[in-house]
């Protein structure tokens, strides 16, 4: 029963953070939504930052899995597509974190350090994937171009939700908005591909521009 209550608190908090924005949700709001007392909530979590920390740990685990590169073979364009899909799906599932990123990290040094680790890991993963695509003859790019391309990919993925909110005037993104983010990253890569691979990438990317 205690484990079920703890899980319900996390699931409800995630839904409320995503819908309303984490700064606008208090532990009392969460307790009211669940129909439990604040004391019951505090039995499971010390405070709201404790809840955010546990949700971040789940996100961290998902993003680590998403950044894994294929072993024992050369990467393909499908690997790029799959990795982008998994990364943006993780962003979508914990989108409150990115929408309220500056506020959350400013008040929580531990999360700031953990998020920096994710950024370093993501940059390293993107760089290695691009380098392996060059080695496989799928794309052509210099070392400086790979570095810049990896940073631009990371930049778009990290701030796409906030950029989209400013552009559309809507506080929350929907799945179509995230699909456009995936498409934007794929189009960054396209100019570096050989003609056949570029055609293939455009075919993959077209899925994300359909109405």
C-alpha positions in Angstrom: 0.0 0.0 0.0 2.8 2.4 0.9 4.5 1.7 -2.4 1.3 2.3 -4.3 0.8 5.6 -2.6 4.3 6.6 -3.3 3.9 5.7 -7.0 0.6 7.6 -7.1 2.2 10.7 -5.7 4.9 10.6 -8.4 2.5 10.0 -11.2 0.1 12.7 -10.1 3.0 15.2 -9.5 4.4 14.5 -13.0 1.0 15.1 -14.6 0.4 18.3 -12.6 3.9 19.6 -13.2 3.5 19.0 -17.0 0.0 20.5 -17.1 0.5 23.6 -14.9 4.2 24.1 -14.6 6.3 22.9 -11.7 6.6 26.4 -10.0 2.8 26.6 -9.9 2.2 23.3 -8.1 2.6 22.9 -4.3 2.7 19.8 -2.2 -0.8 20.8 -0.9 -2.1 20.9 -4.5 -0.7 17.4 -5.0 -2.2 16.1 -1.8 -5.6 17.6 -2.6 -5.5 16.1 -6.1 -4.8 12.7 -4.6 -7.3 13.1 -1.7 -4.7 12.5 0.9 -3.4 14.6 3.8 -0.2 16.7 3.4 1.2 14.7 6.3 0.7 11.5 4.3 2.5 13.0 1.4 5.4 14.1 3.6 5.6 10.5 5.0 6.8 9.5 1.5 8.6 12.6 0.3 10.4 15.3 2.4 9.2 18.2 0.1 8.5 19.1 -3.5 12.1 19.1 -4.4 12.3 15.5 -3.2 9.5 14.6 -5.6 11.2 16.5 -8.4 14.5 14.7 -7.7 12.8 11.3 -8.0 11.1 12.2 -11.2 14.4 13.5 -12.5 16.1 10.2 -11.6 13.5 8.3 -13.8 14.1 10.8 -16.6 17.9 10.4 -16.2 17.6 6.6 -16.5 15.4 6.9 -19.7 17.8 9.4 -21.3 20.8 7.3 -20.5 19.1 4.3 -22.3 18.2 6.6 -25.3 21.8 7.7 -25.7 23.2 4.2 -26.1 24.9 3.6 -29.4 24.8 0.4 -31.4 27.6 -2.1 -30.6 29.3 -4.5 -33.0 28.2 -2.8 -36.2 28.4 0.6 -38.0 25.5 3.0 -37.2 22.9 3.8 -39.8 20.4 6.7 -40.4 17.8 4.6 -38.6 20.0 4.8 -35.5 19.8 8.6 -35.7 16.1 8.4 -36.1 15.6 6.0 -33.2 17.9 7.9 -30.9 16.1 11.2 -31.7 12.7 9.6 -31.2 13.7 8.1 -27.8 15.3 11.4 -26.6 12.3 13.6 -27.6 9.9 11.0 -26.1 11.8 11.4 -22.8 11.6 15.2 -23.1 7.9 14.9 -23.8 7.3 12.6 -20.8 9.1 15.0 -18.4 8.5 18.2 -20.3 8.0 20.3 -17.1 11.7 19.9 -16.5 12.7 21.6 -19.7 9.9 24.2 -19.6 11.0 25.3 -16.1 14.6 24.3 -16.5 16.3 27.5 -15.4 14.1 27.9 -12.3 14.5 24.3 -11.2 18.2 24.1 -11.6 18.8 27.5 -10.0 17.4 26.3 -6.7 18.7 22.7 -6.8 22.5 22.4 -7.1 22.4 18.6 -7.1 20.1 18.5 -10.1 22.2 21.2 -11.8 25.2 18.9 -11.5 23.2 15.8 -12.7 21.8 17.8 -15.6 25.3 18.9 -16.6 26.3 15.3 -16.7 23.4 14.5 -19.0 24.5 17.3 -21.3 28.1 16.1 -21.4 26.9 12.5 -22.0 24.5 13.6 -24.8 27.2 15.7 -26.5 29.7 12.8 -26.4 27.1 10.4 -27.7 26.1 12.7 -30.6 29.7 13.3 -31.5 30.6 9.7 -31.5 27.6 8.8 -33.6 28.5 11.4 -36.2 32.1 10.4 -36.2 31.1 6.8 -36.8 28.8 7.8 -39.7 31.7 9.7 -41.3 33.9 6.6 -40.8 31.2 4.5 -42.4 31.1 6.8 -45.4 27.5 7.8 -44.7 28.3 11.5 -44.3 31.1 13.9 -44.9 32.1 16.3 -42.2 35.3 17.8 -40.7 36.1 17.5 -37.0 35.0 21.1 -36.5 31.8 20.5 -38.4 31.0 17.4 -36.3 31.7 19.4 -33.1 29.4 22.2 -34.1 26.7 19.9 -35.4 26.7 17.9 -32.2 26.3 21.1 -30.2 23.5 22.4 -32.4 21.7 19.1 -32.0 22.0 19.4 -28.2 20.9 23.0 -28.3 17.8 22.3 -30.2 16.8 19.3 -28.1 17.4 21.1 -24.9 15.5 24.3 -25.7 13.0 23.2 -28.3 10.1 23.2 -25.8 10.8 26.8 -24.7 11.4 27.9 -28.3 8.1 26.4 -29.4 6.2 28.0 -26.5 7.5 31.5 -27.5 6.8 30.8 -31.2 3.3 29.4 -30.8 2.2 31.4 -27.8 1.2 28.1 -26.0 2.7 27.2 -22.7 2.7 23.5 -23.3 3.9 21.4 -26.3 1.9 18.6 -27.9 3.3 15.6 -29.7 3.1 17.4 -33.1 5.4 20.1 -31.7 7.9 17.5 -30.5 7.8 15.9 -34.0 8.8 19.2 -35.5 11.7 19.3 -33.1 12.8 15.8 -34.4 12.4 17.0 -38.0 14.5 20.1 -37.2 17.4 18.1 -35.9 17.2 15.7 -38.9 17.4 18.6 -41.3 20.6 19.8 -39.5 22.2 16.5 -40.5 20.9 16.3 -44.0 23.4 18.7 -45.8 26.3 16.5 -44.6 25.0 13.3 -46.1 25.7 11.7 -49.4 22.9 12.0 -52.0 21.4 8.5 -51.4 21.5 8.9 -47.6 20.1 12.4 -47.8 17.1 11.1 -49.8 16.6 8.3 -47.3 16.8 10.8 -44.4 14.2 13.0 -46.1 12.0 10.0 -46.4 12.3 9.3 -42.7 11.9 12.9 -41.8 8.7 13.3 -43.9 6.8 11.4 -41.2 7.2 14.3 -38.9 5.8 17.0 -41.2 2.5 15.3 -42.1 -0.6 17.0 -40.9 
